[in-house]
Amino acid sequence: MALTAIEVSKTKATDKPQKLADGGGLYLLVQPNGAKYWRMDYRFAGKRKTLAVGVYPDVSLSDARERREAARKVLANGADPSAVKKAQKAAVVALAENSFEIVAHEWLSKFSKNWKESHTRTVRGRLENDVYPWLSTRPIGEINAPELLTVLRRIESRGALSTAHTVSAICGQVFRYAIATGRAQRDPSADLKGALQPFRIRHLAALTDPVRIGKLMRDIDGYKGTFIVRCAFRLAPFVFLRPIELSRAEWAEIDLEKAEWRIPADKMKMKALHIVPLPTQAVAILRELHPLTGTSKYVFPSISSSTKPMAGNTILAAIRSLGYTPAEMTAHGFRHMASTLLNEQGFNADAIERQLAHKAAGVRGVYNAAEYLPERRRMMQHWADYLGGLAKGAEVIPLRA
């Protein structure tokens, strides 16, 4: 006799398992702990087998009957319902493991170990905000170029052209990882060349006219900020460093007797030890500052806490306080300023690139922190003297190296 929904609902557990038959092999198994399971007994290839149909009340009586009929159709077609169910479950698991998000997580986890934390956050944020909402569950091997382009167009439509190109590059890395691990055949991002609007790279502004540089040096000398910030500001033109690298300077890295600053690899963008030869002007600035901050870890400690370094945007704020606009000068501009004029003055381009801590194509072989060091020492002192001459308003004739 067939079961009723009320009977299924009100059947109570006993000290032994109970089977309430519904017909066609389907029955409700009531366990002593009160759990209720739908089961279906059937025969396949001469053997008695049992199919797990579901758990009550998640699977109702009517749902269980539908699943029974589906299983009977499988049997009528000469297949084993249990084997079919197992294969379907495996397919779902495989689909989940091969989804774009799962592969991207795997790629990010594997390759971000050597990245800076800020870069990892940026890449993860791009994926979470601009890609996952639309491609998260898609099998990575099924995503095609038009589908990826639709995702990138959404970014492009809000005017973020640079971000659109960046996200395309990130997705390309994920697809290539999927190819290498056997989960995709193609990188659809490679088919999108020319499909996105081009964008112009905004170069960080820098002064390169000697007359204007001379005025900048005089303005820096007259800067009225705190003594610590003033020292950092005066040092910035002499060391060719990125603002964050300058702001995190530690006394333990600096040897004033040798006039040398050795910055550990983990603090550099290129993850390699970097040597900064210090011209006499830089050494003088640091000696003047040492009595104030020499007992603390950082050369330029934060105004709020001596255990923290000065903020990375402090030099930029100082530049702005002097009235220089973003189109005229930036904190990164000191690097571009030095590179431009030193190249014009005939210094070895590779030595300049090495001092800028670039891994440029023109620099030979594996990164060697000490390469061109004697030449770089002469170059750094020449540059500091040159800036000093410009600051005095003299007509400085560049000496070719």
C-alpha positions in Angstrom: 0.0 0.0 0.0 1.3 3.4 -1.0 2.5 5.8 1.7 0.8 9.2 2.4 2.5 12.4 3.2 0.9 12.5 6.7 2.1 8.9 7.4 5.6 9.8 6.4 5.5 12.9 8.6 4.1 11.3 11.7 5.9 8.0 11.8 8.0 8.0 15.0 11.3 6.2 15.6 11.5 3.0 17.6 14.4 1.1 19.0 14.9 -0.7 15.7 15.1 0.5 12.1 11.7 0.6 10.2 11.0 0.2 6.5 7.8 1.8 5.2 7.2 0.6 1.6 5.7 2.9 -1.1 5.9 0.5 -4.0 8.2 0.0 -7.0 11.1 -0.7 -4.7 10.8 2.7 -2.9 10.6 2.8 0.9 11.2 5.1 3.8 13.9 4.0 6.2 13.3 5.3 9.8 16.4 5.0 12.0 16.2 4.7 15.8 17.7 8.2 16.1 14.7 9.7 14.2 16.5 10.2 10.8 14.4 9.3 7.8 16.0 8.2 4.5 14.5 7.4 1.1 15.8 4.2 -0.4 15.0 2.1 -3.5 15.8 -1.6 -3.9 16.3 -2.9 -7.4 18.1 -5.7 -9.2 20.8 -5.1 -11.9 22.8 -7.8 -13.6 21.2 -10.4 -11.4 22.3 -8.7 -8.2 20.1 -6.9 -5.5 21.2 -3.3 -5.1 20.0 -0.2 -3.1 19.9 3.3 -4.4 20.0 6.3 -1.9 17.2 8.5 -3.1 17.4 11.3 -0.5 16.8 12.5 3.1 13.4 13.4 4.4 12.1 16.2 4.8 14.6 17.7 2.3 13.2 15.2 -0.3 9.4 15.0 0.0 7.3 11.9 -0.8 6.4 13.3 -4.2 10.1 14.1 -4.9 11.1 10.6 -3.9 8.6 9.1 -6.3 9.9 11.2 -9.1 13.4 10.0 -8.5 12.2 6.4 -8.3 10.6 6.8 -11.8 13.7 8.4 -13.1 15.8 5.4 -11.8 13.4 2.9 -13.3 13.8 4.6 -16.7 17.6 4.2 -16.3 17.1 0.6 -15.6 14.8 0.2 -18.6 17.6 1.5 -20.7 20.0 -1.1 -19.4 22.0 1.1 -17.0 22.7 0.9 -13.3 21.0 3.9 -11.5 23.7 3.8 -8.7 26.5 4.0 -11.2 24.8 6.8 -13.1 24.3 8.7 -9.9 27.9 8.2 -9.0 29.1 9.5 -12.4 26.8 12.5 -12.2 28.2 13.4 -8.7 31.7 13.0 -10.0 30.9 15.3 -12.9 29.6 17.9 -10.6 32.7 17.7 -8.5 35.0 17.9 -11.5 33.0 20.9 -12.8 33.5 22.7 -9.5 37.2 21.9 -9.5 37.6 23.2 -13.0 35.6 26.4 -12.6 37.4 29.7 -13.3 37.3 30.8 -9.7 38.8 27.5 -8.4 41.6 27.6 -11.0 42.2 31.3 -10.3 42.5 30.7 -6.6 44.9 27.9 -7.2 47.0 30.0 -9.5 47.0 33.0 -7.1 48.0 30.8 -4.1 50.8 29.2 -6.1 52.4 32.3 -7.6 51.7 35.1 -5.1 54.2 33.7 -2.6 56.9 35.9 -3.9 54.7 38.9 -4.5 54.4 42.0 -2.3 51.3 41.8 -0.2 49.9 44.9 -1.8 50.2 43.4 -5.3 48.5 40.2 -4.1 45.6 42.3 -2.7 45.3 44.2 -6.0 45.2 41.1 -8.2 42.7 39.4 -5.8 40.5 42.5 -5.8 40.5 42.7 -9.6 39.3 39.1 -9.8 36.7 39.4 -7.1 35.2 42.7 -8.3 35.6 42.4 -12.1 35.7 38.8 -13.0 34.2 36.3 -10.5 30.6 37.8 -10.5 30.3 36.6 -14.2 32.8 33.8 -14.7 33.1 32.3 -11.2 31.4 29.0 -11.8 32.0 28.7 -15.5 34.2 25.7 -16.5 37.5 27.4 -17.5 37.9 25.2 -20.5 34.5 26.4 -21.9 35.1 30.2 -21.6 35.6 31.7 -25.1 36.9 35.0 -26.3 33.5 36.8 -26.8 32.5 35.8 -23.2 35.7 37.2 -21.7 35.4 40.3 -23.8 31.9 40.9 -22.4 33.4 40.9 -18.9 36.2 43.3 -20.0 33.7 45.6 -21.7 32.0 46.2 -18.4 35.2 47.6 -17.0 35.9 49.5 -20.2 32.4 51.1 -20.1 33.1 52.8 -16.8 36.2 54.5 -18.3 38.8 52.3 -16.5 40.7 51.4 -19.6 44.0 50.6 -17.8 42.1 48.3 -15.4 40.5 46.5 -18.4 43.9 45.8 -19.9 45.2 44.7 -16.5 42.3 42.3 -15.9 42.8 40.9 -19.3 46.4 40.2 -18.6 45.5 38.6 -15.2 42.9 36.4 -16.8 45.5 35.4 -19.5 47.8 34.1 -16.7 45.0 32.1 -15.2 44.1 30.6 -18.5 47.7 29.7 -19.3 47.9 28.0 -15.9 44.8 26.1 -16.7 46.3 24.9 -20.0 49.5 23.8 -18.2 47.4 21.8 -15.7 45.3 20.2 -18.3 42.0 22.0 -17.6 41.8 24.2 -20.7 43.0 24.1 -24.3 43.2 27.8 -25.2 43.8 31.2 -23.7 40.9 33.3 -25.0 42.6 36.5 -23.9 45.2 36.0 -26.6 42.3 36.4 -29.2 41.3 39.8 -27.9 44.3 41.7 -29.1 43.0 45.0 -30.4 39.5 44.4 -29.1 39.9 46.8 -26.1 40.3 50.6 -26.4 44.0 51.5 -26.2 45.0 53.6 -23.2 47.9 56.0 -22.7 50.3 55.3 -19.9 50.5 58.3 -17.6 54.1 59.0 -17.0 54.8 60.4 -13.6 55.7 64.1 -14.0 59.3 65.3 -13.5 61.2 68.4 -14.1 64.1 68.0 -16.6 64.9 71.6 -17.5 68.1 72.6 -15.5 66.8 76.1 -14.7 63.6 74.7 -13.2 65.5 72.0 -11.4 67.7 74.6 -9.8 64.6 76.5 -8.5 63.2 73.2 -7.2 66.4 72.5 -5.2 66.3 76.0 -3.7 62.6 75.5 -2.8 63.4 72.2 -1.2 66.2 73.9 0.8 63.7 76.4 2.0 61.0 73.8 2.9 59.4 74.6 6.3 58.2 71.2 7.4 59.4 69.1 10.3 63.1 68.5 10.6 62.7 64.8 9.8 60.6 65.3 6.7 62.9 68.1 5.6 65.9 65.8 5.8 64.0 63.1 3.8 63.0 65.8 1.2 66.5 67.0 0.8 67.8 63.5 0.5 65.3 62.4 -2.1 67.0 64.0 -5.2 70.3 62.3 -4.4 69.4 58.6 -4.0 67.2 57.7 -7.1 64.8 55.7 -4.9 61.1 55.1 -5.0 59.2 57.0 -2.3 58.3 53.9 -0.3 61.9 52.7 -0.4 63.1 56.0 0.9 60.5 56.3 3.6 61.3 52.9 5.1 65.0 53.5 5.4 66.6 51.9 8.5 69.8 53.0 10.2 71.0 49.4 10.2 71.2 49.5 6.4 73.3 52.6 6.2 77.1 52.8 6.7 78.1 56.4 6.9 81.8 55.7 7.0 81.6 53.8 3.7 79.0 56.2 2.4 76.8 53.3 1.4 73.2 52.2 1.8 72.4 48.5 1.3 68.6 47.9 1.0 67.5 44.3 1.6 65.9 42.4 -1.3 62.5 42.1 0.5 62.1 45.9 0.6 62.8 46.4 -3.1 60.3 46.2 -6.0 62.6 43.8 -7.9 63.2 41.6 -4.8 67.0 42.0 -5.1 69.6 43.6 -2.8 70.2 47.2 -3.8 73.3 49.3 -3.1 73.0 53.1 -3.0 76.4 54.9 -3.0 75.9 58.0 -0.9 77.4 61.3 -2.2 78.9 63.6 0.4 75.8 65.8 0.4 73.6 62.8 1.4 76.1 61.7 4.1 76.0 65.2 5.5 72.2 65.2 5.7 72.1 61.8 7.4 74.8 62.8 9.9 72.8 65.9 10.8 69.7 63.7 11.4 71.4 60.9 13.3 71.4 62.6 16.7 67.6 62.9 16.5 66.6 59.5 15.1 69.7 57.4 15.3 68.5 55.4 18.4 65.3 54.3 16.6 65.0 51.7 13.9 63.9 54.0 11.2 65.8 56.9 9.7 62.6 58.8 9.1 60.1 57.6 11.8 56.5 58.4 11.6 55.3 61.5 13.5 52.7 59.4 15.3 55.0 56.5 16.3 58.8 56.1 16.4 58.2 52.3 15.8 56.7 53.0 12.4 58.3 54.5 9.2 57.3 57.8 7.7 54.3 57.4 5.3 55.2 56.7 1.7 53.4 59.8 0.3 55.1 62.3 2.6 57.6 63.5 0.0 54.7 64.0 -2.5 52.9 66.0 0.1 56.0 68.2 0.6 56.3 68.8 -3.1 52.6 69.8 -3.3 53.1 72.2 -0.3 55.7 74.0 -2.4 53.1 74.7 -5.1 54.2 72.1 -7.7 51.2 70.6 -9.5 50.8 66.9 -10.4 51.6 67.9 -14.0 54.9 69.4 -13.0 56.6 67.2 -10.4 56.0 64.0 -8.4 58.0 62.1 -5.8 58.8 59.5 -8.4 59.9 62.4 -10.6 63.4 62.5 -9.0 64.2 59.2 -10.6 63.0 60.3 -14.0 64.9 63.6 -13.6 68.2 61.8 -12.8 67.7 59.2 -15.6 67.0 61.8 -18.3 69.9 64.2 -17.5 72.5 61.5 -16.7 71.8 59.8 -20.0 72.1 63.2 -21.7 75.4 63.7 -20.0 76.8 60.5 -21.4 76.9 58.1 -18.4 76.6 54.4 -19.0 73.0 53.6 -19.6 73.3 50.2 -17.9 74.9 51.8 -14.8 72.0 54.3 -14.6 69.4 51.5 -14.9 71.2 49.5 -12.2 71.2 52.5 -9.9 67.5 52.9 -10.5 67.1 49.2 -9.5 65.6 48.3 -12.9 65.8 44.9 -14.5 65.9 46.4 -17.9 66.7 44.5 -21.1 69.9 46.5 -21.5 71.3 45.2 -18.3 73.4 42.1 -18.7 72.6 38.7 -17.1 71.4 38.0 -13.6 70.8 41.0 -11.3 74.1 41.9 -9.6 73.8 44.6 -6.9 77.5 45.5 -7.1 77.7 45.7 -10.9 79.1 49.1 -12.2 79.5 50.1 -8.5 82.7 52.2 -9.0 81.1 54.0 -11.9 77.9 54.4 -10.0 79.8 56.0 -7.1 81.3 58.6 -9.5 77.9 59.1 -11.1 76.1 59.7 -7.8 78.6 62.2 -6.6 78.6 64.0 -10.0 74.8 64.2 -9.9 74.8 65.6 -6.3 77.4 68.2 -7.3 75.4 69.0 -10.5 72.2 69.6 -8.5 74.2 71.8 -6.0 75.4 73.9 -8.9 71.9 74.3 -10.3 70.6 75.3 -6.8 73.2 78.1 -6.7 71.9 79.4 -10.0 75.2 78.8 -11.8 75.4 78.0 -15.5 76.4 74.4 -15.1 77.9 72.8 -18.2 77.3 69.0 -18.0 80.5 67.0 -18.1 80.3 64.0 -20.3 81.2 60.9 -18.4 
